[in-house]
Amino acid sequence: MRWLVLVGLAVGYTEATSRVELLYRYLSTDRGPRTNIVAVWALPAALTLPAGLAALLNVVVLAHLLIWTARTASTRLHRELFTGATGVLATLAASMISDATGARAAFWSFSWPWWAPLGVLAAVLAYTVVNAGLIIAGMYTATRPVRLRSLLLSRDDFALECATLVLGVFVAVTLTRTPWLTPAVAVVLVLLQRSALVAKLRDAATQDSKTGLLNAATWDERAAGELRRAERDHASAALLLIDLDHFKLINDTHGHLAGDDALRAVATALTSELRSHDLIARYGGEEFAVFLPAVDPPAAITVAERIRSRIAHASTAPAMTASIGVAHYPQHGTIVADLFAVADLALYDAKHSGRNQVCVGTQR
């Protein structure tokens, strides 16, 4: 009966939140991992039910998920099956730890031994390590990303993942002590998923979809704010415009997918070379904009040269170079539009002088 309760909650929750889930999937990037809320139902099954029933719950939930995605959204079957298989193995690992430590027996006893929370924690860790480890290993084998960090959950998704694990333990407690409270978890889960959706919407509104950098509108707004701060603090700043040389040739020769990979490689190079509080945007096409707060003119030129060298020596196929125009605050202007115009003229000078070089603006 308790197994049926978990299955009913899992299926009912998916059906009730189908529109939210569709939008969440649409906004989630295809290049990184995505939070899986199945743990809310699989973890309590592993903590309180026999291993066979716990694994069977994962299979039923996966089958329903495949049916749901087949009628509501396009999906890649091998990915869903791989994710489901990792969930089954993670549930079996948590079930084994729960049984070995006596945590499962503690859930069904009238008393709560002092060591029971340690067994529960060990089972949760086993579920997390097996599930996350297999998914990260599979993604790395399939994509071989330049940065392993791209395979990790974002801060918001990680918070949601932790919340689902805590809710899974809460479901295990209510399932054995007060079963009538168990459906209340679905309400809490809806609120958590909606908060995660808000974070996804925020990212979609501010980020470029191909590179994950800021988009032009957001960069303009934040750069203006940094200029106001620089004026208040009597500090210097710099604006860099970066344009990839002969980028159209990459698209025409190797295809647009290769061009997208090149844009992502440049985005990775920029985020690696610059500080976390520097503003980086894909401004349009193959053009990138960078705002460097609290940087004097010599340091800005050094940074620009470092970026140019990093792009030229990046291990990408085909090889790329970039031309960079530099404008300084307050020498070349006091608003973003003026600095942008000066940097744009300097960028054209770099292009006309042979490309793959840095030029500094010469007029206000």
TORKOL-4160 file (C-alpha; in steps of 0.2 Angstrom, whole numbers, padded with zeros to 4 digits, m for minus):
364
<pt num="1" X="0000" Y="0000" Z="0000"/>
<pt num="2" X="0014" Y="0012" Z="0004"/>
<pt num="3" X="0022" Y="0008" Z="m0012"/>
<pt num="4" X="0006" Y="0012" Z="m0021"/>
<pt num="5" X="0005" Y="0028" Z="m0012"/>
<pt num="6" X="0023" Y="0033" Z="m0018"/>
<pt num="7" X="0019" Y="0028" Z="m0036"/>
<pt num="8" X="0002" Y="0038" Z="m0036"/>
<pt num="9" X="0011" Y="0053" Z="m0029"/>
<pt num="10" X="0025" Y="0052" Z="m0042"/>
<pt num="11" X="0013" Y="0050" Z="m0057"/>
<pt num="12" X="0000" Y="0062" Z="m0050"/>
<pt num="13" X="0013" Y="0075" Z="m0048"/>
<pt num="14" X="0020" Y="0074" Z="m0065"/>
<pt num="15" X="0003" Y="0075" Z="m0073"/>
<pt num="16" X="m0002" Y="0090" Z="m0062"/>
<pt num="17" X="0014" Y="0100" Z="m0066"/>
<pt num="18" X="0016" Y="0095" Z="m0084"/>
<pt num="19" X="0016" Y="0113" Z="m0090"/>
<pt num="20" X="0028" Y="0119" Z="m0078"/>
<pt num="21" X="0040" Y="0104" Z="m0082"/>
<pt num="22" X="0038" Y="0107" Z="m0100"/>
<pt num="23" X="0044" Y="0125" Z="m0098"/>
<pt num="24" X="0058" Y="0120" Z="m0086"/>
<pt num="25" X="0064" Y="0107" Z="m0099"/>
<pt num="26" X="0064" Y="0120" Z="m0112"/>
<pt num="27" X="0074" Y="0133" Z="m0102"/>
<pt num="28" X="0086" Y="0120" Z="m0096"/>
<pt num="29" X="0102" Y="0120" Z="m0106"/>
<pt num="30" X="0106" Y="0104" Z="m0117"/>
<pt num="31" X="0125" Y="0105" Z="m0112"/>
<pt num="32" X="0124" Y="0102" Z="m0094"/>
<pt num="33" X="0115" Y="0092" Z="m0081"/>
<pt num="34" X="0097" Y="0095" Z="m0075"/>
<pt num="35" X="0089" Y="0092" Z="m0058"/>
<pt num="36" X="0079" Y="0076" Z="m0057"/>
<pt num="37" X="0065" Y="0076" Z="m0043"/>
<pt num="38" X="0063" Y="0057" Z="m0044"/>
<pt num="39" X="0073" Y="0057" Z="m0028"/>
<pt num="40" X="0058" Y="0063" Z="m0018"/>
<pt num="41" X="0050" Y="0047" Z="m0022"/>
<pt num="42" X="0064" Y="0035" Z="m0024"/>
<pt num="43" X="0074" Y="0039" Z="m0008"/>
<pt num="44" X="0059" Y="0035" Z="0004"/>
<pt num="45" X="0056" Y="0019" Z="m0006"/>
<pt num="46" X="0075" Y="0014" Z="m0003"/>
<pt num="47" X="0074" Y="0019" Z="0016"/>
<pt num="48" X="0058" Y="0010" Z="0020"/>
<pt num="49" X="0053" Y="m0003" Z="0007"/>
<pt num="50" X="0062" Y="m0019" Z="0001"/>
<pt num="51" X="0075" Y="m0017" Z="m0012"/>
<pt num="52" X="0065" Y="m0025" Z="m0026"/>
<pt num="53" X="0050" Y="m0013" Z="m0023"/>
<pt num="54" X="0061" Y="0002" Z="m0022"/>
<pt num="55" X="0069" Y="m0003" Z="m0039"/>
<pt num="56" X="0052" Y="m0007" Z="m0046"/>
<pt num="57" X="0046" Y="0011" Z="m0041"/>
<pt num="58" X="0060" Y="0018" Z="m0052"/>
<pt num="59" X="0055" Y="0007" Z="m0067"/>
<pt num="60" X="0037" Y="0012" Z="m0065"/>
<pt num="61" X="0041" Y="0031" Z="m0064"/>
<pt num="62" X="0053" Y="0030" Z="m0079"/>
<pt num="63" X="0040" Y="0021" Z="m0089"/>
<pt num="64" X="0027" Y="0034" Z="m0085"/>
<pt num="65" X="0040" Y="0048" Z="m0089"/>
<pt num="66" X="0043" Y="0040" Z="m0106"/>
<pt num="67" X="0025" Y="0040" Z="m0110"/>
<pt num="68" X="0022" Y="0058" Z="m0104"/>
<pt num="69" X="0037" Y="0064" Z="m0114"/>
<pt num="70" X="0031" Y="0055" Z="m0130"/>
<pt num="71" X="0015" Y="0064" Z="m0130"/>
<pt num="72" X="0020" Y="0081" Z="m0124"/>
<pt num="73" X="0038" Y="0084" Z="m0129"/>
<pt num="74" X="0052" Y="0078" Z="m0140"/>
<pt num="75" X="0066" Y="0068" Z="m0130"/>
<pt num="76" X="0081" Y="0058" Z="m0133"/>
<pt num="77" X="0076" Y="0040" Z="m0128"/>
<pt num="78" X="0094" Y="0034" Z="m0124"/>
<pt num="79" X="0096" Y="0049" Z="m0112"/>
<pt num="80" X="0080" Y="0045" Z="m0103"/>
<pt num="81" X="0084" Y="0027" Z="m0101"/>
<pt num="82" X="0102" Y="0031" Z="m0095"/>
<pt num="83" X="0095" Y="0043" Z="m0082"/>
<pt num="84" X="0082" Y="0030" Z="m0077"/>
<pt num="85" X="0095" Y="0016" Z="m0075"/>
<pt num="86" X="0106" Y="0027" Z="m0064"/>
<pt num="87" X="0091" Y="0031" Z="m0053"/>
<pt num="88" X="0088" Y="0012" Z="m0051"/>
<pt num="89" X="0106" Y="0009" Z="m0047"/>
<pt num="90" X="0107" Y="0023" Z="m0035"/>
<pt num="91" X="0091" Y="0017" Z="m0026"/>
<pt num="92" X="0098" Y="0000" Z="m0024"/>
<pt num="93" X="0114" Y="0007" Z="m0017"/>
<pt num="94" X="0104" Y="0017" Z="m0004"/>
<pt num="95" X="0093" Y="0002" Z="0000"/>
<pt num="96" X="0108" Y="m0008" Z="0003"/>
<pt num="97" X="0116" Y="0005" Z="0015"/>
<pt num="98" X="0099" Y="0008" Z="0023"/>
<pt num="99" X="0097" Y="m0011" Z="0027"/>
<pt num="100" X="0115" Y="m0014" Z="0032"/>
<pt num="101" X="0115" Y="0001" Z="0045"/>
<pt num="102" X="0098" Y="m0004" Z="0052"/>
<pt num="103" X="0090" Y="0013" Z="0046"/>
<pt num="104" X="0076" Y="0004" Z="0038"/>
<pt num="105" X="0072" Y="m0006" Z="0054"/>
<pt num="106" X="0072" Y="0010" Z="0063"/>
<pt num="107" X="0059" Y="0018" Z="0052"/>
<pt num="108" X="0047" Y="0004" Z="0057"/>
<pt num="109" X="0051" Y="0003" Z="0075"/>
<pt num="110" X="0042" Y="0013" Z="0089"/>
<pt num="111" X="0058" Y="0020" Z="0096"/>
<pt num="112" X="0071" Y="0030" Z="0086"/>
<pt num="113" X="0089" Y="0024" Z="0090"/>
<pt num="114" X="0102" Y="0038" Z="0091"/>
<pt num="115" X="0112" Y="0030" Z="0077"/>
<pt num="116" X="0097" Y="0029" Z="0065"/>
<pt num="117" X="0101" Y="0047" Z="0058"/>
<pt num="118" X="0118" Y="0042" Z="0053"/>
<pt num="119" X="0112" Y="0027" Z="0044"/>
<pt num="120" X="0099" Y="0038" Z="0035"/>
<pt num="121" X="0113" Y="0051" Z="0031"/>
<pt num="122" X="0124" Y="0036" Z="0024"/>
<pt num="123" X="0110" Y="0030" Z="0013"/>
<pt num="124" X="0107" Y="0048" Z="0006"/>
<pt num="125" X="0125" Y="0050" Z="0002"/>
<pt num="126" X="0126" Y="0033" Z="m0007"/>
<pt num="127" X="0111" Y="0038" Z="m0017"/>
<pt num="128" X="0119" Y="0055" Z="m0022"/>
<pt num="129" X="0136" Y="0048" Z="m0025"/>
<pt num="130" X="0130" Y="0034" Z="m0036"/>
<pt num="131" X="0117" Y="0044" Z="m0046"/>
<pt num="132" X="0128" Y="0060" Z="m0049"/>
<pt num="133" X="0144" Y="0050" Z="m0052"/>
<pt num="134" X="0136" Y="0039" Z="m0065"/>
<pt num="135" X="0128" Y="0054" Z="m0074"/>
<pt num="136" X="0144" Y="0064" Z="m0074"/>
<pt num="137" X="0154" Y="0050" Z="m0080"/>
<pt num="138" X="0141" Y="0047" Z="m0094"/>
<pt num="139" X="0141" Y="0065" Z="m0099"/>
<pt num="140" X="0160" Y="0066" Z="m0099"/>
<pt num="141" X="0161" Y="0051" Z="m0110"/>
<pt num="142" X="0148" Y="0058" Z="m0122"/>
<pt num="143" X="0154" Y="0076" Z="m0123"/>
<pt num="144" X="0172" Y="0077" Z="m0117"/>
<pt num="145" X="0170" Y="0095" Z="m0112"/>
<pt num="146" X="0184" Y="0107" Z="m0110"/>
<pt num="147" X="0180" Y="0111" Z="m0092"/>
<pt num="148" X="0173" Y="0098" Z="m0080"/>
<pt num="149" X="0164" Y="0112" Z="m0071"/>
<pt num="150" X="0151" Y="0112" Z="m0085"/>
<pt num="151" X="0146" Y="0095" Z="m0080"/>
<pt num="152" X="0141" Y="0101" Z="m0063"/>
<pt num="153" X="0124" Y="0108" Z="m0057"/>
<pt num="154" X="0122" Y="0127" Z="m0056"/>
<pt num="155" X="0120" Y="0134" Z="m0039"/>
<pt num="156" X="0101" Y="0135" Z="m0041"/>
<pt num="157" X="0099" Y="0118" Z="m0047"/>
<pt num="158" X="0111" Y="0111" Z="m0033"/>
<pt num="159" X="0100" Y="0120" Z="m0020"/>
<pt num="160" X="0085" Y="0111" Z="m0028"/>
<pt num="161" X="0093" Y="0094" Z="m0028"/>
<pt num="162" X="0098" Y="0096" Z="m0010"/>
<pt num="163" X="0080" Y="0101" Z="m0006"/>
<pt num="164" X="0073" Y="0086" Z="m0015"/>
<pt num="165" X="0084" Y="0074" Z="m0004"/>
<pt num="166" X="0078" Y="0082" Z="0012"/>
<pt num="167" X="0060" Y="0080" Z="0006"/>
<pt num="168" X="0064" Y="0062" Z="0002"/>
<pt num="169" X="0069" Y="0059" Z="0020"/>
<pt num="170" X="0053" Y="0068" Z="0026"/>
<pt num="171" X="0042" Y="0057" Z="0015"/>
<pt num="172" X="0050" Y="0042" Z="0022"/>
<pt num="173" X="0046" Y="0048" Z="0040"/>
<pt num="174" X="0028" Y="0053" Z="0035"/>
<pt num="175" X="0026" Y="0037" Z="0026"/>
<pt num="176" X="0030" Y="0026" Z="0041"/>
<pt num="177" X="0023" Y="0037" Z="0055"/>
<pt num="178" X="0009" Y="0048" Z="0048"/>
<pt num="179" X="0005" Y="0042" Z="0030"/>
<pt num="180" X="m0010" Y="0055" Z="0029"/>
<pt num="181" X="0003" Y="0069" Z="0028"/>
<pt num="182" X="0013" Y="0062" Z="0014"/>
<pt num="183" X="0003" Y="0070" Z="0000"/>
<pt num="184" X="0008" Y="0087" Z="0007"/>
<pt num="185" X="0025" Y="0085" Z="0001"/>
<pt num="186" X="0018" Y="0087" Z="m0017"/>
<pt num="187" X="0013" Y="0105" Z="m0012"/>
<pt num="188" X="0030" Y="0109" Z="m0006"/>
<pt num="189" X="0038" Y="0101" Z="m0021"/>
<pt num="190" X="0027" Y="0112" Z="m0033"/>
<pt num="191" X="0033" Y="0128" Z="m0024"/>
<pt num="192" X="0052" Y="0122" Z="m0025"/>
<pt num="193" X="0050" Y="0118" Z="m0044"/>
<pt num="194" X="0041" Y="0135" Z="m0047"/>
<pt num="195" X="0056" Y="0144" Z="m0038"/>
<pt num="196" X="0068" Y="0135" Z="m0049"/>
<pt num="197" X="0058" Y="0140" Z="m0064"/>
<pt num="198" X="0059" Y="0158" Z="m0059"/>
<pt num="199" X="0078" Y="0156" Z="m0059"/>
<pt num="200" X="0078" Y="0148" Z="m0076"/>
<pt num="201" X="0067" Y="0162" Z="m0083"/>
<pt num="202" X="0079" Y="0175" Z="m0075"/>
<pt num="203" X="0094" Y="0167" Z="m0083"/>
<pt num="204" X="0085" Y="0165" Z="m0100"/>
<pt num="205" X="0081" Y="0184" Z="m0099"/>
<pt num="206" X="0099" Y="0189" Z="m0096"/>
<pt num="207" X="0110" Y="0176" Z="m0104"/>
<pt num="208" X="0115" Y="0172" Z="m0122"/>
<pt num="209" X="0108" Y="0155" Z="m0126"/>
<pt num="210" X="0123" Y="0148" Z="m0135"/>
<pt num="211" X="0137" Y="0154" Z="m0124"/>
<pt num="212" X="0129" Y="0157" Z="m0107"/>
<pt num="213" X="0137" Y="0174" Z="m0106"/>
<pt num="214" X="0127" Y="0190" Z="m0103"/>
<pt num="215" X="0116" Y="0196" Z="m0118"/>
<pt num="216" X="0118" Y="0214" Z="m0125"/>
<pt num="217" X="0103" Y="0222" Z="m0116"/>
<pt num="218" X="0109" Y="0215" Z="m0099"/>
<pt num="219" X="0127" Y="0220" Z="m0102"/>
<pt num="220" X="0122" Y="0238" Z="m0107"/>
<pt num="221" X="0112" Y="0240" Z="m0091"/>
<pt num="222" X="0125" Y="0232" Z="m0079"/>
<pt num="223" X="0139" Y="0242" Z="m0088"/>
<pt num="224" X="0130" Y="0258" Z="m0085"/>
<pt num="225" X="0129" Y="0254" Z="m0067"/>
<pt num="226" X="0147" Y="0250" Z="m0066"/>
<pt num="227" X="0151" Y="0267" Z="m0074"/>
<pt num="228" X="0140" Y="0276" Z="m0061"/>
<pt num="229" X="0150" Y="0267" Z="m0047"/>
<pt num="230" X="0167" Y="0272" Z="m0055"/>
<pt num="231" X="0161" Y="0290" Z="m0056"/>
<pt num="232" X="0156" Y="0289" Z="m0038"/>
<pt num="233" X="0173" Y="0281" Z="m0032"/>
<pt num="234" X="0183" Y="0291" Z="m0044"/>
<pt num="235" X="0190" Y="0275" Z="m0052"/>
<pt num="236" X="0196" Y="0270" Z="m0069"/>
<pt num="237" X="0188" Y="0257" Z="m0080"/>
<pt num="238" X="0189" Y="0250" Z="m0098"/>
<pt num="239" X="0178" Y="0243" Z="m0111"/>
<pt num="240" X="0184" Y="0230" Z="m0124"/>
<pt num="241" X="0176" Y="0225" Z="m0140"/>
<pt num="242" X="0182" Y="0208" Z="m0147"/>
<pt num="243" X="0178" Y="0202" Z="m0164"/>
<pt num="244" X="0183" Y="0185" Z="m0171"/>
<pt num="245" X="0193" Y="0186" Z="m0188"/>
<pt num="246" X="0185" Y="0178" Z="m0203"/>
<pt num="247" X="0171" Y="0170" Z="m0193"/>
<pt num="248" X="0160" Y="0169" Z="m0208"/>
<pt num="249" X="0173" Y="0158" Z="m0216"/>
<pt num="250" X="0172" Y="0146" Z="m0202"/>
<pt num="251" X="0153" Y="0144" Z="m0204"/>
<pt num="252" X="0154" Y="0143" Z="m0223"/>
<pt num="253" X="0168" Y="0130" Z="m0223"/>
<pt num="254" X="0164" Y="0119" Z="m0207"/>
<pt num="255" X="0146" Y="0123" Z="m0204"/>
<pt num="256" X="0136" Y="0133" Z="m0191"/>
<pt num="257" X="0138" Y="0119" Z="m0178"/>
<pt num="258" X="0157" Y="0122" Z="m0179"/>
<pt num="259" X="0154" Y="0140" Z="m0178"/>
<pt num="260" X="0143" Y="0138" Z="m0162"/>
<pt num="261" X="0157" Y="0127" Z="m0155"/>
<pt num="262" X="0169" Y="0141" Z="m0159"/>
<pt num="263" X="0158" Y="0154" Z="m0150"/>
<pt num="264" X="0157" Y="0143" Z="m0134"/>
<pt num="265" X="0176" Y="0141" Z="m0135"/>
<pt num="266" X="0179" Y="0159" Z="m0135"/>
<pt num="267" X="0166" Y="0161" Z="m0120"/>
<pt num="268" X="0176" Y="0148" Z="m0110"/>
<pt num="269" X="0192" Y="0158" Z="m0114"/>
<pt num="270" X="0185" Y="0174" Z="m0109"/>
<pt num="271" X="0178" Y="0168" Z="m0092"/>
<pt num="272" X="0194" Y="0159" Z="m0089"/>
<pt num="273" X="0205" Y="0174" Z="m0091"/>
<pt num="274" X="0194" Y="0187" Z="m0083"/>
<pt num="275" X="0189" Y="0191" Z="m0065"/>
<pt num="276" X="0172" Y="0185" Z="m0059"/>
<pt num="277" X="0165" Y="0202" Z="m0057"/>
<pt num="278" X="0170" Y="0208" Z="m0075"/>
<pt num="279" X="0155" Y="0210" Z="m0087"/>
<pt num="280" X="0156" Y="0198" Z="m0102"/>
<pt num="281" X="0143" Y="0198" Z="m0116"/>
<pt num="282" X="0141" Y="0190" Z="m0133"/>
<pt num="283" X="0135" Y="0207" Z="m0140"/>
<pt num="284" X="0130" Y="0200" Z="m0157"/>
<pt num="285" X="0136" Y="0187" Z="m0170"/>
<pt num="286" X="0154" Y="0185" Z="m0167"/>
<pt num="287" X="0157" Y="0200" Z="m0157"/>
<pt num="288" X="0160" Y="0200" Z="m0138"/>
<pt num="289" X="0160" Y="0215" Z="m0126"/>
<pt num="290" X="0169" Y="0216" Z="m0110"/>
<pt num="291" X="0168" Y="0229" Z="m0096"/>
<pt num="292" X="0183" Y="0229" Z="m0084"/>
<pt num="293" X="0179" Y="0239" Z="m0068"/>
<pt num="294" X="0194" Y="0247" Z="m0058"/>
<pt num="295" X="0207" Y="0244" Z="m0071"/>
<pt num="296" X="0219" Y="0257" Z="m0077"/>
<pt num="297" X="0224" Y="0259" Z="m0095"/>
<pt num="298" X="0240" Y="0249" Z="m0095"/>
<pt num="299" X="0232" Y="0235" Z="m0086"/>
<pt num="300" X="0217" Y="0235" Z="m0098"/>
<pt num="301" X="0229" Y="0234" Z="m0113"/>
<pt num="302" X="0238" Y="0219" Z="m0104"/>
<pt num="303" X="0221" Y="0210" Z="m0102"/>
<pt num="304" X="0217" Y="0213" Z="m0120"/>
<pt num="305" X="0233" Y="0206" Z="m0126"/>
<pt num="306" X="0231" Y="0191" Z="m0114"/>
<pt num="307" X="0214" Y="0188" Z="m0121"/>
<pt num="308" X="0220" Y="0189" Z="m0139"/>
<pt num="309" X="0234" Y="0177" Z="m0136"/>
<pt num="310" X="0222" Y="0165" Z="m0127"/>
<pt num="311" X="0210" Y="0164" Z="m0142"/>
<pt num="312" X="0224" Y="0163" Z="m0155"/>
<pt num="313" X="0232" Y="0148" Z="m0145"/>
<pt num="314" X="0216" Y="0139" Z="m0140"/>
<pt num="315" X="0216" Y="0121" Z="m0145"/>
<pt num="316" X="0201" Y="0123" Z="m0157"/>
<pt num="317" X="0198" Y="0116" Z="m0174"/>
<pt num="318" X="0198" Y="0127" Z="m0185"/>
<pt num="319" X="0210" Y="0139" Z="m0177"/>
<pt num="320" X="0204" Y="0157" Z="m0173"/>
<pt num="321" X="0211" Y="0174" Z="m0170"/>
<pt num="322" X="0202" Y="0190" Z="m0164"/>
<pt num="323" X="0204" Y="0208" Z="m0165"/>
<pt num="324" X="0201" Y="0219" Z="m0150"/>
<pt num="325" X="0197" Y="0238" Z="m0148"/>
<pt num="326" X="0200" Y="0246" Z="m0131"/>
<pt num="327" X="0192" Y="0262" Z="m0123"/>
<pt num="328" X="0196" Y="0269" Z="m0107"/>
<pt num="329" X="0185" Y="0278" Z="m0094"/>
<pt num="330" X="0185" Y="0293" Z="m0092"/>
<pt num="331" X="0198" Y="0297" Z="m0105"/>
<pt num="332" X="0187" Y="0292" Z="m0120"/>
<pt num="333" X="0169" Y="0295" Z="m0112"/>
<pt num="334" X="0159" Y="0295" Z="m0097"/>
<pt num="335" X="0144" Y="0285" Z="m0103"/>
<pt num="336" X="0143" Y="0267" Z="m0111"/>
<pt num="337" X="0138" Y="0273" Z="m0128"/>
<pt num="338" X="0153" Y="0285" Z="m0130"/>
<pt num="339" X="0165" Y="0271" Z="m0124"/>
<pt num="340" X="0157" Y="0259" Z="m0135"/>
<pt num="341" X="0159" Y="0270" Z="m0150"/>
<pt num="342" X="0178" Y="0273" Z="m0147"/>
<pt num="343" X="0181" Y="0255" Z="m0144"/>
<pt num="344" X="0172" Y="0251" Z="m0160"/>
<pt num="345" X="0183" Y="0263" Z="m0170"/>
<pt num="346" X="0198" Y="0255" Z="m0162"/>
<pt num="347" X="0192" Y="0238" Z="m0167"/>
<pt num="348" X="0190" Y="0244" Z="m0185"/>
<pt num="349" X="0208" Y="0250" Z="m0184"/>
<pt num="350" X="0214" Y="0233" Z="m0178"/>
<pt num="351" X="0204" Y="0225" Z="m0193"/>
<pt num="352" X="0212" Y="0236" Z="m0206"/>
<pt num="353" X="0229" Y="0234" Z="m0199"/>
<pt num="354" X="0230" Y="0216" Z="m0202"/>
<pt num="355" X="0218" Y="0208" Z="m0188"/>
<pt num="356" X="0224" Y="0198" Z="m0173"/>
<pt num="357" X="0229" Y="0213" Z="m0164"/>
<pt num="358" X="0224" Y="0225" Z="m0150"/>
<pt num="359" X="0221" Y="0244" Z="m0154"/>
<pt num="360" X="0217" Y="0258" Z="m0142"/>
<pt num="361" X="0205" Y="0272" Z="m0145"/>
<pt num="362" X="0213" Y="0288" Z="m0149"/>
<pt num="363" X="0199" Y="0301" Z="m0148"/>
<pt num="364" X="0185" Y="0305" Z="m0136"/>
